[in-house]
Amino acid sequence: MGQSTSIYSDTNEEWVSDKTRLCYDGLKRQRLNDPMIRGTDGRFKVVSWHDAFAVVAEIAHQVKPEEIVGIAESMMALKDFLNKMGSNNVWCEGNGPSPNADLRSGYIMNCGINGLENADVFLLVGAQPRVEAAMVNARIRETVRGSNAKRVATHFAQHFQMPKTQPSLPYWNGFNVLLLNAAQAAALDLGPVPESIQSIESAKFVYLMGADDECGFGKASK
């Protein structure tokens, strides 16, 4: 079993990475078709939707609004749900405890993946596209080899101060943020940002909606 690609010039052209081709976990195996509740023996058992929602409602009514945290995938529905319960503590995978969602150009890829082909210089800060974003790495490699674009590492300041260098152009925004989680930019657009960093640590009711990594909910009160 494997996933095939379709041609889309703005993103992947006709290419697909091995990571994407073989990323079908949850489609063929390990599919969650029924709700489950952890029993007293620590094992999950399949229950009806009615019983599952009854358990959620029972626990939700036992805690205060400020003790409720939601970790989102289907973001807007969960955000509205928590807001109606009096909580604004919605965390999203990858955004960290205090993301800056005020200025959109500060968290998106401003030139787009296809815009990488127009770059003259690539400065990578804290990013490893070969591991983290195969399609971005393919575009960078294609541009460097095809147009002699430069990859700047330790001598960026020296290159920046060269007389012919024009780092700021009216028609070009080359500041790009490489996001590592699906729908991460959409999450910042919608505004599910926690009220405080400590909210996850004092949480007594944590709602995981399609999320189980990186949110720090392991620090939640037992």
MOWOZI-V38675 format. One record per pair of residues at least 24 apart in sequence whose ideal C-beta (glycine too) atoms are under 6 Angstrom apart, sorted by the first residue. I is the first residue (numbers start at 0). J is the second residue. Records with the same first field share a line. If there is no record, write none. Layout:
I=J, J
This chain:
0=27
9=113
10=112
11=134
16=133
59=204
62=203, 204
66=202, 203
67=204
68=198, 199, 202, 205
69=206
70=207, 210, 214
71=191, 208
72=208, 209, 210
73=208
74=186, 189, 191
75=189
77=208
78=191
87=194
88=193, 194, 198
89=191
90=193, 214
91=186, 191
92=180, 210, 212, 213, 214
93=179, 180, 183
96=196
97=196
98=192
100=187, 192
106=176, 187
107=184
108=175
109=172, 174, 175
110=173
112=138
115=139, 142
116=142
118=148
119=148
120=149, 151
121=150
122=151, 155
126=177
131=179
132=177
